[in-house]
Amino acid sequence: MGTPTIVNMHEAKTKLSELGRRVWEGEEIVIARAGEPYLDLVPHRSTRQDRTPGRWAGRLWIAEDFDETDAETIAAFEGAQQEESG
């Protein structure tokens, strides 16, 4: 890609449709604020991928005591330790 086209914020507001079309055609456009690059105008690309159940089968291990939390850890999260020492 070449050097991006830089447009000021006011121009971007008045020509948004045109700028959007140009971006979809592959042009790089940067919107400037007070003469400094502020935003990159980019086309929306869906990044969502369909989930495939079982992709982690056999690659993930969870300890048997995963759901068990000792009283000291619970007390620490609930602030009991701070109250006792403070």
GUBA-396794 format. One line per 5 residues: their letters; for each residue x, y, z of N, C-alpha, C. Coordinates in nm, 3 decimals, padded with zeros to 5 digits. Atoms other than C-alpha are relative to their C-alpha. Example, Ala and Ser with C-alpha at 12.3 -4.5 7.8 and 13.67 -1.06 7.14 Angstrom:
// GUBA-396794
AS) 00.089,-00.119,00.000,01.230,-00.450,00.780,00.090,00.120,00.000  -00.082,-00.119,-00.006,01.367,-00.106,00.714,-00.077,00.109,00.073
// end
This chain:
// GUBA-396794
MGTPT) 00.083,-00.118,00.000,00.000,00.000,00.000,00.087,00.124,00.000  -00.075,-00.124,00.010,00.109,00.354,-00.065,-00.023,00.089,00.120  00.019,-00.101,-00.103,00.094,00.670,00.137,-00.150,00.025,00.017  00.143,-00.022,-00.020,-00.247,00.719,00.299,-00.041,00.144,-00.033  00.057,-00.132,00.021,-00.468,01.011,00.205,-00.041,00.053,00.136
IVNMH) 00.035,-00.060,-00.129,-00.505,01.247,00.502,-00.104,00.108,-00.025  00.106,-00.101,00.008,-00.827,01.446,00.541,-00.027,00.053,00.139  00.029,-00.055,-00.132,-00.921,01.683,00.820,-00.141,-00.042,00.044  00.125,00.045,-00.058,-01.216,01.613,01.049,-00.120,00.064,-00.071  00.111,-00.069,00.066,-01.442,01.876,00.884,-00.028,-00.060,-00.138
EAKTK) 00.017,00.059,00.132,-01.381,01.735,00.538,-00.058,-00.141,00.010  00.051,00.137,-00.019,-01.443,01.381,00.666,-00.149,00.002,00.029  00.143,-00.009,-00.032,-01.779,01.490,00.808,-00.083,00.031,-00.123  00.079,-00.041,00.116,-01.891,01.649,00.484,00.008,-00.099,-00.116  -00.019,00.093,00.112,-01.759,01.373,00.253,00.005,-00.145,00.044
LSELG) -00.011,00.135,-00.054,-01.810,01.060,00.461,-00.039,-00.109,-00.100  00.043,00.102,00.097,-02.000,00.868,00.192,00.107,-00.024,-00.106  -00.105,00.012,00.102,-01.734,00.940,-00.069,00.124,-00.068,00.058  -00.118,00.059,-00.063,-01.452,00.854,00.172,-00.023,-00.149,00.027  00.031,00.140,-00.023,-01.626,00.530,00.265,00.012,-00.084,-00.126
RRVWE) -00.012,00.071,00.129,-01.652,00.428,-00.100,00.146,-00.019,-00.036  -00.142,00.008,00.035,-01.285,00.505,-00.154,00.074,-00.102,00.085  -00.062,00.099,-00.088,-01.184,00.298,00.147,-00.035,-00.141,-00.046  00.041,00.132,00.049,-01.387,00.002,00.016,00.070,-00.036,-00.130  -00.072,00.025,00.124,-01.202,00.040,-00.313,00.150,-00.021,00.025
GEEIV) -00.138,00.032,-00.035,-00.873,-00.006,-00.126,00.088,00.117,00.040  -00.080,-00.116,-00.035,-00.757,00.347,-00.055,00.014,00.011,00.153  -00.022,-00.025,-00.143,-00.602,00.419,00.287,-00.033,00.145,00.029  00.037,-00.137,-00.035,-00.759,00.723,00.449,00.017,00.018,00.150  -00.022,-00.036,-00.140,-00.651,00.886,00.775,-00.071,00.132,00.025
IARAG) 00.068,-00.123,-00.038,-00.866,01.147,00.945,00.088,00.071,00.103  -00.088,-00.077,-00.088,-00.662,01.422,01.109,-00.081,00.096,00.087  00.060,-00.098,-00.091,-00.749,01.641,01.405,00.113,00.094,00.040  -00.102,-00.103,-00.026,-00.554,01.965,01.449,00.130,-00.034,-00.074  -00.115,00.029,00.084,-00.323,01.848,01.171,00.074,-00.128,00.033
EPYLD) -00.066,00.124,-00.039,-00.227,01.522,01.346,-00.090,-00.120,-00.029  00.081,00.119,00.024,-00.343,01.171,01.246,-00.080,-00.036,00.126  00.089,00.024,-00.113,-00.641,01.086,01.466,-00.075,-00.133,-00.013  00.077,00.122,00.025,-00.843,00.801,01.308,00.039,-00.061,-00.133  -00.013,00.068,00.128,-00.794,00.540,01.040,-00.140,-00.040,-00.044
LVPHR) 00.130,00.039,00.053,-01.099,00.493,00.822,00.019,-00.134,-00.070  -00.016,00.135,00.055,-01.130,00.121,00.749,-00.136,-00.063,-00.023  00.128,00.068,00.023,-01.405,-00.098,00.605,-00.027,-00.102,00.110  00.038,00.099,-00.100,-01.596,-00.321,00.844,00.024,-00.140,-00.057  -00.022,00.140,00.037,-01.487,-00.684,00.828,-00.051,-00.085,00.114
STRQD) 00.052,00.089,-00.102,-01.678,-00.947,01.015,00.109,-00.098,00.040  -00.104,00.090,-00.047,-01.436,-01.144,01.231,-00.060,-00.123,00.066  00.066,00.111,-00.064,-01.692,-01.386,01.365,00.023,-00.129,-00.079  -00.015,00.131,00.061,-01.617,-01.749,01.298,-00.099,-00.094,00.065  00.092,00.097,-00.056,-01.864,-02.028,01.342,00.074,-00.089,00.099
RTPGR) -00.061,00.086,-00.101,-01.796,-02.230,01.653,-00.011,-00.146,-00.042  -00.002,00.143,00.027,-01.700,-02.591,01.613,00.012,-00.071,00.134  -00.007,00.068,-00.129,-01.790,-02.788,01.927,00.105,-00.111,-00.001  -00.096,00.107,-00.014,-01.515,-03.015,02.050,00.139,00.029,-00.053  -00.133,-00.031,00.054,-01.217,-02.833,01.900,00.111,-00.017,00.103
WAGRL) -00.101,00.012,-00.104,-01.037,-02.847,02.236,-00.003,-00.137,00.067  00.009,00.133,-00.060,-01.126,-03.210,02.310,00.138,-00.064,00.007  -00.128,00.065,-00.019,-00.824,-03.386,02.456,00.117,00.095,00.016  -00.109,-00.098,-00.011,-00.621,-03.063,02.472,-00.012,00.085,00.126  00.024,-00.081,-00.117,-00.764,-02.916,02.791,-00.021,-00.090,00.120
WIAED) 00.014,00.079,-00.120,-00.737,-03.050,03.143,-00.047,00.091,00.113  00.051,-00.074,-00.114,-00.935,-02.928,03.445,00.014,-00.088,00.123  -00.022,00.076,-00.123,-00.837,-03.038,03.796,-00.134,-00.039,00.062  00.124,00.048,-00.062,-01.096,-03.237,03.988,-00.050,00.095,00.107  00.041,-00.093,-00.106,-01.098,-02.977,04.266,-00.018,00.144,-00.053
FDETD) 00.013,-00.131,00.063,-01.149,-02.687,04.021,-00.105,00.088,00.068  00.110,-00.076,-00.058,-01.479,-02.580,04.181,00.011,00.018,00.152  -00.016,-00.010,-00.145,-01.348,-02.605,04.539,00.095,00.116,00.032  -00.083,-00.112,-00.041,-01.212,-02.291,04.701,00.012,-00.002,00.152  -00.020,00.007,-00.145,-01.056,-02.292,05.047,-00.050,00.129,00.067
AETIA) 00.060,-00.110,-00.075,-01.198,-02.064,05.319,00.090,00.123,00.004  -00.094,-00.112,-00.006,-00.883,-01.848,05.336,-00.006,00.084,-00.128  00.009,-00.072,00.128,-00.907,-01.758,04.965,-00.131,00.075,-00.009  00.131,-00.066,00.002,-01.278,-01.679,04.993,00.002,00.123,00.091  -00.008,-00.112,-00.093,-01.212,-01.460,05.298,00.081,00.115,-00.059
AFEGA) -00.083,-00.104,00.061,-00.940,-01.272,05.108,-00.078,00.079,-00.106  00.081,-00.067,00.102,-01.179,-01.196,04.822,-00.111,00.083,00.062  00.109,-00.071,-00.066,-01.449,-01.085,05.063,00.049,00.108,00.093  -00.055,-00.107,-00.080,-01.215,-00.850,05.247,00.019,-00.033,00.146  -00.012,00.035,-00.141,-01.206,-01.042,05.577,00.143,00.018,00.049
QQEES) -00.138,-00.013,-00.040,-00.826,-01.040,05.585,00.035,00.145,00.030  -00.029,-00.141,-00.020,-00.809,-00.662,05.553,-00.063,00.050,00.130  00.068,-00.045,-00.121,-01.061,-00.610,05.834,00.076,-00.047,00.124  -00.069,00.056,-00.115,-00.865,-00.837,06.070,00.133,00.071,00.024  -00.132,-00.059,-00.016,-00.526,-00.676,06.002,-00.004,00.151,00.011
G) 00.007,-00.146,00.004,-00.650,-00.315,05.974,-00.056,00.054,00.124
// end
